[in-house]
Amino acid sequence: MSQQPFHQPSPRTRKLISLFLVSSSLFWLPALFPAPYALFPAVAQTTQDRKAEAEKLLQTGVQQYRQSKFREALESFQQALVVFQQLKDRKSEGTMLNNIGLVYDNLGQYPKALEFYQQALAILKQVGDRSGEGTTLNNIGGVYNSLGQYPK
């Protein structure tokens, strides 16, 4: 009996799946792990507002990305990145760096994409986000595939 060869999804399909997984995981995180803002009400409002602002920018970027508005998505992701960095939210920072890499990847700017993926990978490893690591490694593999550098 002959086996059917394994069919790998296209790089664009892999990127869309990765973006979906990353963005959907961020959607459920606040419900699963509520932040301890109640201890410091004055700071809490500011922190909650900034977090909400960053998440709104993330969702806007995801919508723009899905509509192939890559330049606009890049701007939204970069703005979200700044807020997450200010909040010292390393996991979300790693996710934003990965998303920025996805945009550059789709724009065909592979060296720039790799630069952001590598930054994302370092942070995601540091914070122990194994799922994020896997997604980012998959994206790095997609870039090397697009470049025809299969051994990497």
C-alpha positions as CSV (number, residue, x, y, z in Angstrom):
1,M,0.0,0.0,0.0
2,S,1.5,3.4,-1.0
3,Q,1.3,6.3,1.3
4,Q,0.2,9.7,0.2
5,P,2.9,12.4,0.5
6,F,2.5,14.9,3.3
7,H,1.2,18.1,1.9
8,Q,2.6,21.2,3.6
9,P,0.4,24.3,3.7
10,S,1.6,27.3,1.8
11,P,3.8,29.9,3.6
12,R,0.8,32.4,3.5
13,T,-1.5,29.8,5.1
14,R,1.1,29.1,7.8
15,K,1.4,32.8,8.5
16,L,-2.3,33.3,8.8
17,I,-2.6,30.3,11.1
18,S,0.2,31.6,13.2
19,L,-1.3,35.1,13.4
20,F,-4.7,33.6,14.3
21,L,-3.2,31.5,17.1
22,V,-1.2,34.4,18.6
23,S,-4.1,36.9,18.4
24,S,-6.6,34.4,19.7
25,S,-4.4,33.5,22.7
26,L,-4.1,37.1,23.6
27,F,-7.9,37.4,23.5
28,W,-8.4,34.8,26.2
29,L,-5.5,35.6,28.5
30,P,-7.2,38.4,30.5
31,A,-10.2,36.1,31.2
32,L,-7.9,33.2,32.3
33,F,-5.4,35.3,34.3
34,P,-7.0,38.5,35.7
35,A,-4.4,41.1,36.6
36,P,-4.0,42.1,40.3
37,Y,-4.9,45.8,39.6
38,A,-7.3,46.0,42.5
39,L,-4.4,46.4,45.0
40,F,-3.5,49.8,43.5
41,P,-6.6,51.5,42.2
42,A,-5.0,54.8,41.1
43,V,-2.3,53.1,39.1
44,A,-4.8,50.3,38.1
45,Q,-6.9,52.6,36.0
46,T,-3.9,53.9,34.1
47,T,-2.4,50.5,33.6
48,Q,-5.8,49.0,32.6
49,D,-6.4,51.8,30.2
50,R,-2.9,51.4,28.6
51,K,-3.4,47.6,28.4
52,A,-6.8,48.1,26.7
53,E,-5.2,50.6,24.3
54,A,-2.5,48.1,23.4
55,E,-5.0,45.3,22.9
56,K,-7.2,47.5,20.7
57,L,-4.1,48.4,18.6
58,L,-3.4,44.6,18.4
59,Q,-6.9,43.8,17.2
60,T,-6.9,46.7,14.7
61,G,-3.5,45.4,13.4
62,V,-4.9,41.9,13.0
63,Q,-7.9,43.1,11.1
64,Q,-5.6,45.2,8.8
65,Y,-3.3,42.3,8.3
66,R,-6.2,40.0,7.3
67,Q,-7.3,42.6,4.8
68,S,-3.7,42.7,3.4
69,K,-3.3,46.3,4.6
70,F,0.2,45.5,5.7
71,R,1.6,49.0,6.1
72,E,-1.4,49.9,8.3
73,A,-1.0,46.7,10.3
74,L,2.7,47.4,10.8
75,E,1.9,50.8,12.2
76,S,-0.7,49.4,14.6
77,F,1.6,46.6,15.7
78,Q,4.4,49.0,16.3
79,Q,2.2,51.3,18.4
80,A,1.0,48.3,20.4
81,L,4.7,47.2,20.9
82,V,5.6,50.6,22.4
83,V,2.7,50.3,24.9
84,F,3.5,46.7,25.9
85,Q,7.1,47.7,26.4
86,Q,6.1,50.6,28.6
87,L,3.9,48.2,30.6
88,K,6.8,45.8,30.8
89,D,4.6,43.0,29.4
90,R,7.3,40.9,27.9
91,K,5.1,38.1,26.6
92,S,3.0,40.6,24.6
93,E,6.1,42.4,23.5
94,G,7.4,39.1,22.1
95,T,4.0,38.5,20.3
96,M,4.1,42.0,18.8
97,L,7.7,41.5,17.5
98,N,6.5,38.3,15.9
99,N,3.5,40.0,14.4
100,I,5.8,42.8,13.0
101,G,8.0,40.0,11.5
102,L,4.9,38.6,9.8
103,V,4.2,41.9,8.2
104,Y,7.7,42.3,6.9
105,D,7.6,38.6,5.8
106,N,4.4,39.4,3.7
107,L,6.0,42.5,2.3
108,G,8.9,40.3,1.1
109,Q,11.4,42.0,3.4
110,Y,12.9,38.8,4.6
111,P,16.0,40.1,6.4
112,K,13.8,42.5,8.4
113,A,11.3,39.7,9.1
114,L,14.1,37.5,10.4
115,E,15.4,40.3,12.6
116,F,12.0,40.7,14.3
117,Y,11.4,37.0,14.6
118,Q,14.8,36.5,16.3
119,Q,14.0,39.3,18.8
120,A,10.6,37.7,19.4
121,L,12.1,34.3,19.9
122,A,14.6,35.5,22.5
123,I,11.8,37.1,24.6
124,L,9.4,34.3,24.2
125,K,12.1,31.8,25.4
126,Q,12.9,34.1,28.3
127,V,9.3,34.2,29.5
128,G,8.8,30.5,28.9
129,D,6.1,30.9,26.2
130,R,6.6,27.5,24.4
131,S,3.6,28.1,22.1
132,G,4.9,31.5,21.1
133,E,8.4,30.0,20.5
134,G,6.9,27.3,18.3
135,T,4.9,29.8,16.3
136,T,8.0,32.0,15.9
137,L,10.2,29.1,14.9
138,N,7.6,28.1,12.3
139,N,7.6,31.7,10.9
140,I,11.4,31.7,10.8
141,G,11.3,28.4,8.9
142,G,8.8,29.9,6.5
143,V,11.2,32.8,5.7
144,Y,14.0,30.4,5.0
145,N,11.6,28.3,2.8
146,S,10.7,31.5,0.9
147,L,14.4,32.2,0.4
148,G,15.0,28.6,-0.8
149,Q,17.4,28.0,2.1
150,Y,16.0,24.7,3.0
151,P,18.8,23.4,5.3
152,K,18.2,26.3,7.7
